[in-house]
Amino acid sequence: MRKSRVSKSKREPSYFEAPAETIVIQEIDPLPQLEQVVRDYAYKNTSIVMRIDYQATTVLLNRHGMAGCLHRLCTDLGFQNPKLGQQLVDRFPKDGLAWLVRALTIYVHNAEKLAELGVDHAAVLRRLLKMVERGVLTQPGAAENGFENEIILCGGWMQASLCATPLNVEPAVLKRLNGLYFPGGLPGKRQLIGTLDPGLLRSGMQTALTRVLDEQLKPWTPPPGEKLERVDFTEMAKIADFLQGFVCTVLTPFPLAYADGPLYQAPYSGCLASSEEVTVDHDTLLGWMSNRGTRVGRDDVYGSPMKAANFHPGRPADQEVLDQIYADLLGEPEFAGKVARLINHTPQHASADGMTYLLPCYPNPAERPREIWRWRMTRTLIHEFMHRITHPDVVGAAGKVDQPQILKEGFVEVFTALVLRRLSDRAANDPELCTLILGPGTPFTPPPAAYLKAGYGQDGVDAQTITNEIGLGQVAIGYFLGDVKRLAITEPQ
């Protein structure tokens, strides 16, 4: 390692900004060798074309070393901290710096295109630095343009490009679909649901929820004198790692285009735990009641008790009645005990800590065949992964509509069913994948037809309707990148 010296800056108000005086430059040796051929790279099936030209960067490297070169590139992106280049050299390994100097060069040389898309250069630099910190980088020359694709995705170029795609849907169609989020009628418009029948709602919801509890608890009672087989979480982690890549491939480029999302953080396999570990408190019990109550309340299989009783999800008085019904049911020790037990036997994604809680054991084999349950476990992993990569603005939008489960669960099911269909097709012709999903020695058995369709009752049906009319690509932009108008969320409501 060699050093060159100039006078030192005395003040640094922030990490990215400081008086543009002079800096100490500490070089790395040897410097990376950058390709000298100027070329354009077009990302497949998109309008993105990036110019790749490292010639000026090579001159900077040779004249000023890595720290000086990084300083200049960061300055070109709008940052004025004269120590930043040296800080990066001190902070990152050589291979990370070689990746970073190329990535910064690409964004600097394409700054005009990015400005037209409204890309924030500060956000780009933060994202690129997080990638280097993460240490899982695709190096130049990787197969199928992996390096170039990674730069476009992780820096936010793809996200900006997709969100700039015109939404070619007639306003009348968006308005009609937006009405699905307001089954009782749009706010301020004529309401479509009559007066609530509290007694009918109470009896109907009690019957439906009691039936759900008994149905869903039954598989977790072991055969007499036996214990249920425990799930091997090491095996689940392997499936999770495969599914993370598979989901991104099937839904490319949308999940990875969320440049600030969890796909650029901890891997899915590192975020798995047993549902036995979920703490069951009052809020957890109420959360289960609300989630499952909304699910069965509009489902004909359970008698559609909300519809039958004229429950209006947008009327505060109706919601108060429903909340009291939930509270009264949970006030019954036997009922609350069943809910608590089922919560510890229900997979879920916890947004607070990013963990996915999976079932701890296989069900009673007399209730569920093992090979079918293996598909169910895989489907669960996909479903919960979709929760993990949902854009937070979608969750925020759910708080502004009368039927939030369309956004929270319905679209999750649309994408889950799509991925499982592709997975089943591949596993049918891939013995190694079949073994991973179904277990060693198990011949390929297709998943039940119901697993290949969007579930979650009417919420899944409504989400699929929106997807069919607007288009999967537009819905994917909305769901994974937070552009919620593409989910038929219109303003003003």
Salt bridges, closest charged atoms under 4 A:
GLU27 OE1 - ARG2 NE 3.13
ASP29 OD1 - ARG2 NH1 3.52
GLU35 OE1 - ARG39 NE 3.12
ASP40 OD1 - ARG51 NE 2.49
ASP76 OD1 - ARG72 NE 3.54
GLU133 OE2 - ARG91 NH2 1.82
GLU148 OE2 - ARG39 NH2 2.72
ASP214 OD1 - LYS338 NZ 2.93
GLU215 OE2 - ARG211 NE 2.78
GLU229 OE1 - ARG370 NH1 2.63
GLU235 OE2 - ARG374 NH2 2.93
ASP260 OD2 - ARG127 NH2 2.93
GLU276 OE1 - ARG230 NH2 2.76
ASP299 OD2 - ARG295 NH1 2.31
ASP318 OD2 - ARG315 NH2 2.88
ASP328 OD2 - ARG202 NH2 3.08
ASP393 OD2 - HIS391 ND1 3.83
GLU409 OE1 - HIS383 NE2 3.08
GLU409 OE1 - HIS387 NE2 3.09
GLU413 OE1 - ARG379 NH2 2.80
GLU413 OE2 - HIS383 ND1 2.74
ASP430 OD2 - ARG426 NE 3.61
ASP459 OD1 - ARG298 NH2 2.71
ASP462 OD2 - ARG298 NH2 3.36
GLU469 OE1 - ARG176 NH2 2.74
ASP483 OD1 - LYS485 NZ 2.65
ASP483 OD2 - ARG486 NE 2.60
